[in-house]
Amino acid sequence: MSDLTVPSALKGQKVDLTAEEIHIWVLYLPELKSKFDALYSFLAVEEKAKADMFRKDVDRSQYILTRVGLRYLLGMYVDENPEKIVITYNKWGKPQLEQRYSLNFSLSHSVDYSLIAFTKSCEIGVDIEFINPNLNVDELVSVFLNPSEFDSWQDVPMQQKTEYFYKLWVGKEAFIKALGKGWLEREETINSLTILPNKLLSQREGVLKTPQGTLHYFNIVPQYESAFFSNGHSLKRRIINFL
């Protein structure tokens, strides 16, 4: 798989996406704020209502910018006005388009970056997380490690535990998003995917084949961990910088 940075001139045009590809757009939110503020009208009524629920300005801005970016890009893929695109939600809250579009997407944001991924041939989930070196990971691992993973966790060298934790985190989150599951089934879903350190710690990028699909790790920006999960065949990845 190779990365491809598409020139900014591509924005505003219809984008072609083959069944063998996954497009992952990288949005650097601080640069988009001045450009996207004027596009707030793209958001649906329920999206504006959710934005107003955030107590912190930074969280509200992060949500708005990511949602505006999503609608802007959806407009390019389905060749419709962004504000007129209807986004529905399954019973667990996963956003999706009507089946007639034949387009699947997933989005994630953390601190200054958002990722928005698109495919045609299968369901996907994408996740990005800022790596906080001061996070006490030992207090969190028991929440989403299955027994095999927890046994392996005990053997991970202390200096590698933060890296391993974030690989587990983004891998599990991408997996859950691809399956479209919600919090009520989260524990059972998480435990059905096993990620062991010997397959991941030695490389920044890698592919893990599982009975449920394929987990792809990719290095997109420093100090962030990122991954996507596809429940179909392996996809050719294109990384696209929004600006």
N, C-alpha and C positions, 0 to 999 in steps of 0.2 A: 504494500500500500504506500502511496506517495502523496505528499501534501501539495496543494496548488493554491496559491494566493491569486484570487481573481481581482482584476483592477476595479477601482471604485466606480469606473464608468459603467460597470455592469448594473449598478443599482438603478432601479426605476424601469428596467427592462424585464421581459418575461424570461424566466430561467428554465432551461431544459434539465431534467433529472431522469436518468435512466434507471431501470429496475435493478441494476447491479451497483448503484452508487448510494452513498450517504453523504449529504452535504451538511457540514457543521460550520455554522456562522459564528464568528467571534465578535462580540460587541464590547468595546471598552467604554464603559458607562460615563466616566467623567468627560470624555470628548463628545458624547452624544447629547448631553443634557441641553446645551444651547440649541442644538439642531432639532431635537425631538419635542421640546416644550410646546412648540407651535402645532404639533401633531397630536396633542391630547384629545382632540375631537375624534381621532380614529377609534378610541375606546368605546366599548358598549356600555350601556347603563350599569350593568352589574359589575363591570370592571372598574368603573369610576367609583361605585359604591364600596367595593373592596379596597380600593386605594385610600379612600377616606377613613377606613378602619385602622390603618397603621398609625400608631402613636408617634413613632420617630420619623422625622423628615427623611432621614437617609433610607429607611426601609420603604417609605412611600415612593420616594424617587426611584429607587431600585426596581420596584414593582412596575411603576408606570413606564419607565424606559424600556424594560424588558418586554412588556406587553405591546407597547407601540412598535418596538422592533419586530416582534412576532407578526403583528398585523401587516406591517410594511412588507415583510418578506412573503407572507402568505399571498398578498396581492400580486407579487411578482410570479409566484409559482402557479397560481390558479387564474391569473390574468383578470382579476376583478378589483374593484375599489376596496381598499383595506377596511374602511368603516362599514361596508355592507356585508362583509364576510361573517357568517354565523358560526360561532364556536360553541359546540355543545359539550356536555360533560357526562361521563358514565357514572354509575352509582357510587363509585369511590372518588369521584372528583377529577378524573383524568380528562384534560381538554382534548377535543378531537373535532374533525370536520365531518360533514355529511359524506356518506360512502361514494357519492357520485364524483367526488374530487379525486379519489384514489391517491390520497396524499396523507402520510402519517408524519407526525412531528412530536418533538419533545423539547423542553426548555429547562434551563437551570441557571441560577445566578448565585454569586458569592462575592461579597465586597465590591471590587471594581469591575468584575467581568461577568458577562452572561454568555451562555452557549445556546444556540437554537439549531436543532438537527431536523433534517427532512429525509424521508425515504418514500418509495412507492411500493416496495415489494413485501414489507414485513413491518411488524410493530417494533418500535425502538424506545430506548430510554437513554438519556444523557445526563451526566452530572459533573459538576465542577465544584471544588472546595478549596478555599484558601488554607494553606498549611500553617497552623499556629503552633510554633515550636514550644510554647509554654503550656499547651493544653495537657491536662493530666489524663492521658489516654487510658491508664489502668482502671480508672473509675468508670469508663464508658464501654469498654469492650464486652462486658457481660450482657449488655443490652441486646446485641445483635450477632454474637458469635454462637455457632452451633457447637456441639461437643468436640468434634474433630478440630475445628478452628481454635477453640479455646485451649485444647491440649498443645497445639502447635504454638500458640501465643506464648506459652510458658518458656519455650525454647528460643524465642527471638531475642537476640542481644539487645541490651537496653538502648544502645545508640541507634538501633534500627526500628524501634517500636513505633515511633511517631510516623515514619514513612509507611510502615506496614498498616498501621491503623487507618491512615487516609486512603490507602489502596483498598482496604476492606470497605471503608465508608462509601467511596464513590462507586465501587463495584456493586455493592448491595443496593444503593439508591438507584443506579441505572437499571439494575435488574427489576426492581419493584416498579419503576416507571414504565418499563417495557411491558410488563404484565398488566399494568393498569390497576393494581391492587391498592386497597386503602388500608387505613390504620387497623381496622378490625381484623384483617387477615395478615397483618404485617409480620407478626412473629413466625407464623407457619411458613409464610413465603420466604422470609429471610433465611430460615433454617434449611430450606430446600436447595440453596446454592452454597457450595463449599469452595472457599478460596484459601489455599494454603501458601505460606510464605516462600517455600522453596521454588515456587513457580513464578514468583513476582518480584521478590526483593532485589534480585540481581540485575533488573533492567527497568528503565523508565517507561518503555513501551513494550507491549506484549499482547498476546491473544490467548485466551483461556476458553477451550471448547468445553461445553457442559451439555448435559442431556436436554436442558431447556433452550439452548441457543449458544451464542458466542459473545464473550465479554472482551472488549477491546480497550486497552489502556493506551493513552497517547499523551505526549508532553506538549502542551500548547502554550503555556506561559509560565515563567519562573515563579516559584513559591505557590503554585497551585497544582493539585492533582485532578485528573479528569479521566472519564471513561464513558463508553457507551455500550449498551447491550442490545443485540438484535435477536429476535426469536426465530429468525429464518436463516438463510445461507449467509456466508461471509460477504461483506460489502466492501467495495472500493471507496476509500475515504477521500473526501475533498475538504480541506480546511479553507474557509473563505473569510478573510478579514472584511468587516463591514465598511471600514473606511480605507 
